[in-house]
Amino acid sequence: MIYTIVKYLVTAGVVVVVSEVAKRSDRLGSFISSLPLVTLLVLFWLYFENQPAAKLENHAYYTFWYVLPTLPMFILFPFLHQRFGFWLTIAISIALTVVLFAITGIICKKFGVVLF
């Protein structure tokens, strides 16, 4: 139980630190949030929980493929936000990412990479 609480506190702490840094510096906050912090935390937690090496390796491998369809959102967000405001931009970003996930999954499957 203590371990789970520590996991939550550390993971939440990382998010809070990044958001606090981002309030003070756009560039530094963006740099830190672009780091694969969540993936690294997950890899640490899986390792500390004695998961098999294949589990850690698969997590890193599939994370690569799932990151690709999220990248266009970061380019489009500033342009969309100026025109549509925050909430509509978030909705468009989510919809775009879902569509790109599907397209990525279809393309990857043709090359033997099954994402879903």
DSSP file (Angstrom, degrees, kcal/mol; ACC not computed):
  #  RESIDUE AA STRUCTURE BP1 BP2  ACC     N-H-->O    O-->H-N    N-H-->O    O-->H-N    TCO  KAPPA ALPHA  PHI   PSI    X-CA   Y-CA   Z-CA
    1    1 A M     >        0   0    0      0, 0.0     4,-2.0     0, 0.0     5,-0.2   0.000 360.0 360.0 360.0 -43.8    0.0    0.0    0.0
    2    2 A I  H  >  +     0   0    0      1,-0.2     4,-2.6     2,-0.2     5,-0.2   0.907 360.0  54.9 -61.2 -41.4    2.8    2.4    0.9
    3    3 A Y  H  > S+     0   0    0      1,-0.2     4,-2.5     2,-0.2    -1,-0.2   0.912 107.3  49.3 -58.8 -44.0    4.5    1.6   -2.4
    4    4 A T  H  > S+     0   0    0      2,-0.2     4,-2.4     1,-0.2    -1,-0.2   0.899 110.5  50.3 -63.9 -41.1    1.3    2.6   -4.4
    5    5 A I  H  X S+     0   0    0     -4,-2.0     4,-2.6     2,-0.2    -2,-0.2   0.912 110.5  49.7 -63.9 -42.5    1.0    5.8   -2.5
    6    6 A V  H  X S+     0   0    0     -4,-2.6     4,-2.9     2,-0.2     5,-0.3   0.911 108.9  53.5 -62.3 -42.2    4.7    6.7   -3.2
    7    7 A K  H  X S+     0   0    0     -4,-2.5     4,-2.5     1,-0.2     5,-0.3   0.942 111.2  45.3 -56.8 -48.6    4.0    5.9   -6.9
    8    8 A Y  H  X S+     0   0    0     -4,-2.4     4,-2.8     1,-0.2     5,-0.3   0.922 114.3  48.4 -61.7 -45.0    1.1    8.3   -7.0
    9    9 A L  H  X S+     0   0    0     -4,-2.6     4,-2.4     2,-0.2    -2,-0.2   0.919 114.4  44.2 -65.0 -44.6    3.0   11.0   -5.1
   10   10 A V  H  X S+     0   0    0     -4,-2.9     4,-2.0     2,-0.2    -1,-0.2   0.942 116.5  46.4 -65.1 -47.2    6.1   10.8   -7.3
   11   11 A T  H  X S+     0   0    0     -4,-2.5     4,-1.5    -5,-0.3    -2,-0.2   0.929 116.5  43.7 -63.3 -46.1    4.2   10.6  -10.5
   12   12 A A  H  X S+     0   0    0     -4,-2.8     4,-2.5    -5,-0.3    -1,-0.2   0.883 109.8  58.4 -65.1 -38.2    1.8   13.5   -9.6
   13   13 A G  H  X S+     0   0    0     -4,-2.4     4,-2.7    -5,-0.3    -1,-0.2   0.881 102.5  53.1 -59.5 -39.5    4.8   15.5   -8.3
   14   14 A V  H  X S+     0   0    0     -4,-2.0     4,-2.4     2,-0.2    -1,-0.2   0.927 109.8  47.9 -61.9 -44.8    6.5   15.3  -11.7
   15   15 A V  H  X S+     0   0    0     -4,-1.5     4,-2.4     1,-0.2    -2,-0.2   0.915 112.7  48.6 -63.1 -43.1    3.4   16.7  -13.3
   16   16 A V  H  X S+     0   0    0     -4,-2.5     4,-2.3     2,-0.2    -2,-0.2   0.918 111.2  49.7 -63.9 -44.0    3.1   19.5  -10.8
   17   17 A V  H  X S+     0   0    0     -4,-2.7     4,-2.6     1,-0.2     5,-0.2   0.932 111.6  48.6 -61.4 -45.7    6.8   20.4  -11.1
   18   18 A V  H  X S+     0   0    0     -4,-2.4     4,-2.5     1,-0.2    -1,-0.2   0.921 112.3  48.1 -61.8 -43.7    6.5   20.6  -14.9
   19   19 A S  H  X S+     0   0    0     -4,-2.4     4,-1.3     1,-0.2    -1,-0.2   0.865 112.2  49.7 -67.6 -33.7    3.4   22.8  -14.8
   20   20 A E  H  X S+     0   0    0     -4,-2.3     4,-0.9     2,-0.2    -2,-0.2   0.908 111.9  47.3 -69.7 -41.3    5.0   25.1  -12.2
   21   21 A V  H >X S+     0   0    0     -4,-2.6     4,-2.4     1,-0.2     3,-0.8   0.912 108.9  55.6 -63.5 -41.8    8.1   25.5  -14.4
   22   22 A A  H 3< S+     0   0    0     -4,-2.5    -1,-0.2     1,-0.3    -2,-0.2   0.817 101.4  57.9 -62.7 -31.1    5.9   26.1  -17.5
   23   23 A K  H 3< S+     0   0    0     -4,-1.3    -1,-0.3     1,-0.2    -2,-0.2   0.831 114.8  37.7 -65.8 -30.6    4.2   29.0  -15.7
   24   24 A R  H << S+     0   0    0     -4,-0.9     2,-0.4    -3,-0.8    -2,-0.2   0.785 130.0  19.8 -92.5 -30.6    7.6   30.6  -15.2
   25   25 A S     X  -     0   0    0     -4,-2.4     4,-2.6     1,-0.1     5,-0.3  -0.910  54.5-162.1-147.1 113.8    9.3   29.8  -18.5
   26   26 A D  H  > S+     0   0    0     -2,-0.4     4,-2.3     1,-0.2     5,-0.2   0.937  96.0  44.5 -57.9 -48.0    7.6   28.7  -21.7
   27   27 A R  H  > S+     0   0    0      2,-0.2     4,-2.7     1,-0.2    -1,-0.2   0.940 116.5  43.0 -67.0 -48.6   10.8   27.3  -23.2
   28   28 A L  H  > S+     0   0    0      2,-0.2     4,-2.7     1,-0.2     5,-0.2   0.911 115.2  50.4 -66.3 -40.9   12.0   25.4  -20.1
   29   29 A G  H  X S+     0   0    0     -4,-2.6     4,-2.5    -8,-0.4    -7,-0.2   0.909 113.1  46.3 -61.7 -41.9    8.5   24.1  -19.3
   30   30 A S  H  X S+     0   0    0     -4,-2.3     4,-1.6    -5,-0.3    -2,-0.2   0.900 111.6  51.9 -67.2 -40.7    8.1   22.9  -22.9
   31   31 A F  H  X S+     0   0    0     -4,-2.7     4,-0.7     2,-0.2     3,-0.3   0.948 113.0  44.1 -59.7 -48.8   11.6   21.3  -22.9
   32   32 A I  H >< S+     0   0    0     -4,-2.7     3,-0.9     1,-0.2     5,-0.3   0.912 113.6  50.1 -64.8 -41.9   10.9   19.4  -19.7
   33   33 A S  H 3< S+     0   0    0     -4,-2.5    -1,-0.2     1,-0.2    -2,-0.2   0.738 104.1  60.0 -72.2 -18.8    7.4   18.3  -20.8
   34   34 A S  H 3< S+     0   0    0     -4,-1.6    -1,-0.2    -3,-0.3    -2,-0.2   0.677  84.9  96.3 -79.5 -15.6    8.9   17.1  -24.1
   35   35 A L  S << S-     0   0    0     -3,-0.9     2,-2.6    -4,-0.7     3,-0.4  -0.440  93.6-111.1 -68.3 147.8   11.1   14.7  -22.2
   36   36 A P     >  +     0   0    0      0, 0.0     4,-2.7     0, 0.0     5,-0.2  -0.272  63.8 147.4 -78.7  57.8    9.6   11.2  -22.0
   37   37 A L  H  >  +     0   0    0     -2,-2.6     4,-2.7    -5,-0.3     5,-0.2   0.902  68.1  48.0 -62.9 -43.8    9.0   11.6  -18.2
   38   38 A V  H  > S+     0   0    0     -3,-0.4     4,-2.7     2,-0.2    -1,-0.2   0.934 113.2  48.5 -64.6 -43.8    5.9    9.5  -18.1
   39   39 A T  H  > S+     0   0    0      1,-0.2     4,-2.6     2,-0.2    -2,-0.2   0.923 112.2  49.0 -61.9 -43.4    7.5    6.7  -20.1
   40   40 A L  H  X S+     0   0    0     -4,-2.7     4,-2.6     2,-0.2    -1,-0.2   0.917 111.1  50.1 -62.5 -42.3   10.6    6.8  -17.9
   41   41 A L  H  X S+     0   0    0     -4,-2.7     4,-3.1     2,-0.2    -2,-0.2   0.931 111.0  49.0 -60.9 -44.3    8.4    6.7  -14.8
   42   42 A V  H  X S+     0   0    0     -4,-2.7     4,-3.0     1,-0.2     5,-0.2   0.919 110.8  50.3 -62.0 -42.9    6.5    3.7  -16.1
   43   43 A L  H  X S+     0   0    0     -4,-2.6     4,-2.4     2,-0.2    -1,-0.2   0.913 112.1  48.0 -62.0 -41.7    9.7    1.9  -17.0
   44   44 A F  H  X S+     0   0    0     -4,-2.6     4,-3.1     2,-0.2     5,-0.2   0.950 113.0  47.6 -61.0 -48.5   11.0    2.6  -13.5
   45   45 A W  H  X S+     0   0    0     -4,-3.1     4,-1.5     1,-0.2    -2,-0.2   0.918 112.9  48.5 -62.4 -42.8    7.8    1.4  -11.9
   46   46 A L  H  <>S+     0   0    0     -4,-3.0     5,-2.4    -5,-0.2    -1,-0.2   0.917 113.4  48.2 -61.8 -42.0    7.7   -1.8  -14.1
   47   47 A Y  H ><5S+     0   0    0     -4,-2.4     3,-2.0    -5,-0.2    -2,-0.2   0.943 111.4  48.6 -63.1 -48.2   11.3   -2.5  -13.2
   48   48 A F  H 3<5S+     0   0    0     -4,-3.1    -1,-0.2     1,-0.3    -2,-0.2   0.750 107.8  56.5 -65.5 -22.6   10.8   -2.0   -9.5
   49   49 A E  T 3<5S-     0   0    0     -4,-1.5    -1,-0.3    -5,-0.2    -2,-0.2   0.244 116.4-116.9 -92.6  13.4    7.8   -4.3   -9.7
   50   50 A N  T < 5 +     0   0    0     -3,-2.0    -3,-0.2     1,-0.2    -2,-0.1   0.833  51.4 170.3  57.8  38.5   10.0   -7.0  -11.1
   51   51 A Q      < -     0   0    0     -5,-2.4    -1,-0.2    -6,-0.1     5,-0.1  -0.471  43.8 -89.4 -73.3 152.7    8.2   -7.2  -14.5
   52   52 A P    >>  -     0   0    0      0, 0.0     4,-1.3     0, 0.0     3,-1.0  -0.234  33.1-114.4 -61.5 153.2    9.9   -9.3  -17.1
   53   53 A A  H 3> S+     0   0    0      1,-0.3     4,-2.7     2,-0.2     5,-0.2   0.866 116.3  61.2 -56.1 -38.2   12.5   -7.5  -19.4
   54   54 A A  H 3> S+     0   0    0      1,-0.2     4,-2.8     2,-0.2    -1,-0.3   0.851  99.7  55.4 -59.6 -34.4   10.1   -8.1  -22.4
   55   55 A K  H <> S+     0   0    0     -3,-1.0     4,-2.0     2,-0.2    -1,-0.2   0.927 111.0  43.5 -64.5 -45.1    7.4   -6.1  -20.7
   56   56 A L  H  X S+     0   0    0     -4,-1.3     4,-2.2     2,-0.2    -2,-0.2   0.919 115.3  49.0 -65.6 -43.9    9.8   -3.1  -20.3
   57   57 A E  H  X S+     0   0    0     -4,-2.7     4,-2.5     1,-0.2    -2,-0.2   0.913 111.6  48.5 -63.3 -44.4   11.1   -3.5  -23.9
   58   58 A N  H  X S+     0   0    0     -4,-2.8     4,-2.9    -5,-0.2     5,-0.3   0.891 108.6  54.5 -63.6 -39.2    7.6   -3.8  -25.3
   59   59 A H  H  X S+     0   0    0     -4,-2.0     4,-2.0    -5,-0.2    -2,-0.2   0.945 112.0  43.1 -60.6 -47.5    6.5   -0.7  -23.4
   60   60 A A  H  X S+     0   0    0     -4,-2.2     4,-1.6     2,-0.2    -2,-0.2   0.919 115.2  50.6 -63.3 -43.6    9.4    1.4  -24.9
   61   61 A Y  H  X S+     0   0    0     -4,-2.5     4,-1.2     1,-0.2     3,-0.2   0.939 114.0  41.7 -61.6 -50.3    8.8   -0.1  -28.4
   62   62 A Y  H  X S+     0   0    0     -4,-2.9     4,-2.2     1,-0.2    -1,-0.2   0.819 106.5  63.2 -71.3 -30.0    5.1    0.6  -28.5
   63   63 A T  H  X S+     0   0    0     -4,-2.0     4,-1.8    -5,-0.3    -1,-0.2   0.911  99.3  56.2 -59.0 -40.9    5.5    4.0  -27.0
   64   64 A F  H  X S+     0   0    0     -4,-1.6     4,-1.3     1,-0.2     3,-0.4   0.944 109.4  44.7 -53.9 -50.2    7.6    5.0  -30.0
   65   65 A W  H  < S+     0   0    0     -4,-1.2    -1,-0.2     1,-0.2    -2,-0.2   0.840 113.2  50.5 -67.2 -33.5    4.7    4.1  -32.4
   66   66 A Y  H  < S+     0   0    0     -4,-2.2     4,-0.3     1,-0.2    -1,-0.2   0.725 104.3  58.8 -78.7 -20.4    2.1    5.8  -30.3
   67   67 A V  H >X S+     0   0    0     -4,-1.8     3,-1.6    -3,-0.4     4,-0.9   0.880  92.3  69.6 -72.4 -37.5    4.0    9.1  -30.0
   68   68 A L  G >< S+     0   0    0     -4,-1.3     3,-1.1     1,-0.3    -1,-0.2   0.886  96.7  48.2 -51.7 -49.6    4.1    9.5  -33.8
   69   69 A P  G 34 S+     0   0    0      0, 0.0    -1,-0.3     0, 0.0     4,-0.3   0.624 107.0  59.0 -72.3  -7.5    0.4   10.3  -34.3
   70   70 A T  G X> S+     0   0    0     -3,-1.6     4,-0.8    -4,-0.3     3,-0.8   0.694  85.7  79.7 -87.5 -18.6    0.5   12.8  -31.5
   71   71 A L  H XX S+     0   0    0     -3,-1.1     3,-1.0    -4,-0.9     4,-1.0   0.873  83.4  58.3 -61.9 -42.1    3.1   15.0  -33.0
   72   72 A P  H 3> S+     0   0    0      0, 0.0     4,-2.4     0, 0.0     3,-0.4   0.840  97.2  64.5 -58.2 -29.9    0.9   16.9  -35.5
   73   73 A M  H <> S+     0   0    0     -3,-0.8     4,-2.7    -4,-0.3    -2,-0.2   0.888  98.0  54.1 -58.8 -38.7   -1.2   18.2  -32.6
   74   74 A F  H << S+     0   0    0     -3,-1.0    -1,-0.2    -4,-0.8    -3,-0.1   0.809 111.1  45.2 -69.5 -28.0    1.7   20.1  -31.2
   75   75 A I  H  X S+     0   0    0     -4,-1.0     4,-0.5    -3,-0.4    -1,-0.2   0.891 119.1  40.7 -77.6 -41.4    2.2   21.9  -34.5
   76   76 A L  H  X S+     0   0    0     -4,-2.4     4,-2.8     1,-0.2     3,-0.3   0.792  96.0  79.2 -79.5 -28.9   -1.5   22.7  -35.1
   77   77 A F  H  X S+     0   0    0     -4,-2.7     4,-3.0    -5,-0.2     5,-0.2   0.889  92.4  48.5 -50.9 -51.0   -2.4   23.6  -31.5
   78   78 A P  H  > S+     0   0    0      0, 0.0     4,-1.5     0, 0.0    -1,-0.2   0.906 115.5  44.7 -60.2 -39.9   -1.0   27.2  -31.6
   79   79 A F  H  X S+     0   0    0     -4,-0.5     4,-1.0    -3,-0.3    -2,-0.2   0.922 116.7  45.0 -68.6 -44.2   -2.7   28.0  -34.9
   80   80 A L  H  X S+     0   0    0     -4,-2.8     4,-3.3     1,-0.2     3,-0.5   0.905 109.3  56.2 -65.7 -41.1   -6.0   26.5  -33.9
   81   81 A H  H  X S+     0   0    0     -4,-3.0     4,-1.7    -5,-0.3    -1,-0.2   0.879 104.1  53.4 -60.9 -39.5   -6.0   28.1  -30.4
   82   82 A Q  H  < S+     0   0    0     -4,-1.5    -1,-0.2    -5,-0.2    -2,-0.2   0.828 120.0  33.7 -63.5 -31.2   -5.7   31.6  -32.0
   83   83 A R  H  < S+     0   0    0     -4,-1.0    -2,-0.2    -3,-0.5    -1,-0.2   0.814 132.4  22.3 -94.8 -34.3   -8.7   30.9  -34.1
   84   84 A F  H  X S-     0   0    0     -4,-3.3     4,-0.5     1,-0.2    -3,-0.2   0.505  96.6-123.1-118.6  -6.3  -11.0   28.7  -32.0
   85   85 A G  H  X  -     0   0    0     -4,-1.7     4,-1.4    -5,-0.4    -1,-0.2  -0.184  43.8 -59.8  82.3 177.1  -10.1   29.2  -28.4
   86   86 A F  H  > S+     0   0    0      2,-0.2     4,-2.6     1,-0.2     5,-0.2   0.948 125.0  45.1 -67.2 -54.9   -9.0   26.6  -25.9
   87   87 A W  H  > S+     0   0    0      1,-0.2     4,-2.3     2,-0.2    -1,-0.2   0.895 115.7  44.6 -66.1 -43.1  -11.9   24.1  -25.6
   88   88 A L  H  X S+     0   0    0     -4,-0.5     4,-2.8     2,-0.2    -1,-0.2   0.894 113.4  52.7 -67.1 -37.7  -12.6   23.8  -29.3
   89   89 A T  H  X S+     0   0    0     -4,-1.4     4,-2.7     2,-0.2    -2,-0.2   0.912 109.1  49.3 -62.6 -42.1   -8.9   23.5  -30.0
   90   90 A I  H  X S+     0   0    0     -4,-2.6     4,-2.6     2,-0.2    -2,-0.2   0.932 111.8  48.9 -62.2 -44.8   -8.6   20.7  -27.4
   91   91 A A  H  X S+     0   0    0     -4,-2.3     4,-2.5     1,-0.2    -2,-0.2   0.923 113.3  46.2 -61.8 -45.0  -11.6   18.9  -29.0
   92   92 A I  H  X S+     0   0    0     -4,-2.8     4,-3.0     2,-0.2     5,-0.2   0.913 112.1  52.0 -63.2 -42.2  -10.1   19.2  -32.5
   93   93 A S  H  X S+     0   0    0     -4,-2.7     4,-2.3    -5,-0.2    -2,-0.2   0.902 111.0  46.6 -61.7 -42.7   -6.7   18.1  -31.2
   94   94 A I  H  X S+     0   0    0     -4,-2.6     4,-2.5     2,-0.2    -1,-0.2   0.939 114.2  47.5 -65.1 -46.7   -8.2   15.0  -29.6
   95   95 A A  H  X S+     0   0    0     -4,-2.5     4,-2.4     1,-0.2    -2,-0.2   0.926 112.7  49.1 -61.6 -44.8  -10.2   14.1  -32.7
   96   96 A L  H  X S+     0   0    0     -4,-3.0     4,-2.7     1,-0.2    -1,-0.2   0.921 111.6  49.3 -59.5 -44.9   -7.2   14.6  -34.9
   97   97 A T  H  X S+     0   0    0     -4,-2.3     4,-2.5    -5,-0.2    -1,-0.2   0.894 109.5  51.1 -64.7 -40.5   -5.1   12.4  -32.7
   98   98 A V  H  X S+     0   0    0     -4,-2.5     4,-2.1     2,-0.2    -1,-0.2   0.930 112.2  47.1 -61.6 -45.1   -7.7    9.7  -32.6
   99   99 A V  H  X S+     0   0    0     -4,-2.4     4,-2.5     1,-0.2    -2,-0.2   0.925 113.2  48.4 -62.2 -44.4   -7.9    9.7  -36.4
  100  100 A L  H  X S+     0   0    0     -4,-2.7     4,-2.8     1,-0.2    -1,-0.2   0.844 107.7  55.7 -67.2 -32.9   -4.1    9.7  -36.7
  101  101 A F  H  X S+     0   0    0     -4,-2.5     4,-2.7     2,-0.2    -1,-0.2   0.940 109.8  46.9 -59.8 -46.4   -3.9    6.8  -34.2
  102  102 A A  H  X S+     0   0    0     -4,-2.1     4,-2.2     2,-0.2    -2,-0.2   0.931 113.8  46.6 -62.5 -46.2   -6.2    4.8  -36.5
  103  103 A I  H  X S+     0   0    0     -4,-2.5     4,-2.6     1,-0.2     5,-0.2   0.921 112.9  49.7 -62.4 -44.1   -4.3    5.6  -39.6
  104  104 A T  H  X S+     0   0    0     -4,-2.8     4,-3.0     1,-0.2     5,-0.2   0.913 110.1  51.5 -61.0 -42.7   -1.0    4.8  -37.9
  105  105 A G  H  X S+     0   0    0     -4,-2.7     4,-2.0     2,-0.2    10,-0.3   0.902 111.0  47.3 -60.9 -42.0   -2.4    1.5  -36.7
  106  106 A I  H  X S+     0   0    0     -4,-2.2     4,-1.2     2,-0.2    -2,-0.2   0.929 115.4  44.6 -66.2 -45.7   -3.5    0.6  -40.2
  107  107 A I  H  X S+     0   0    0     -4,-2.6     4,-0.6     1,-0.2     3,-0.5   0.934 113.7  49.4 -65.4 -45.7   -0.2    1.5  -41.8
  108  108 A C  H ><>S+     0   0    0     -4,-3.0     5,-2.5     1,-0.2     3,-1.4   0.880 104.1  59.8 -61.6 -38.3    1.9   -0.2  -39.1
  109  109 A K  H ><5S+     0   0    0     -4,-2.0     3,-1.6     1,-0.3    -1,-0.2   0.858  97.7  59.5 -60.1 -34.8   -0.2   -3.4  -39.4
  110  110 A K  H 3<5S+     0   0    0     -4,-1.2    -1,-0.3    -3,-0.5    -2,-0.2   0.730 108.3  46.1 -65.2 -20.9    0.9   -3.6  -43.1
  111  111 A F  T <<5S-     0   0    0     -3,-1.4    -1,-0.3    -4,-0.6    -2,-0.2   0.220 126.8 -98.2-106.2  12.5    4.5   -3.7  -41.9
  112  112 A G  T < 5S+     0   0    0     -3,-1.6     2,-0.7     1,-0.2    -3,-0.2   0.559  85.3 125.4  86.8   8.7    3.8   -6.3  -39.1
  113  113 A V      < -     0   0    0     -5,-2.5     2,-0.7    -6,-0.1    -1,-0.2  -0.891  43.9-162.3-102.3 108.1    3.6   -3.9  -36.2
  114  114 A V        +     0   0    0     -2,-0.7    -8,-0.1     1,-0.2    -9,-0.1  -0.813  18.9 167.8 -96.1 112.3    0.2   -4.5  -34.5
  115  115 A L              0   0    0     -2,-0.7    -1,-0.2   -10,-0.3   -10,-0.1   0.776 360.0 360.0 -94.4 -30.8   -0.7   -1.6  -32.3
  116  116 A F              0   0    0    -11,-0.1    -2,-0.1   -14,-0.1   -14,-0.0   0.306 360.0 360.0-155.0 360.0   -4.4   -2.5  -31.6
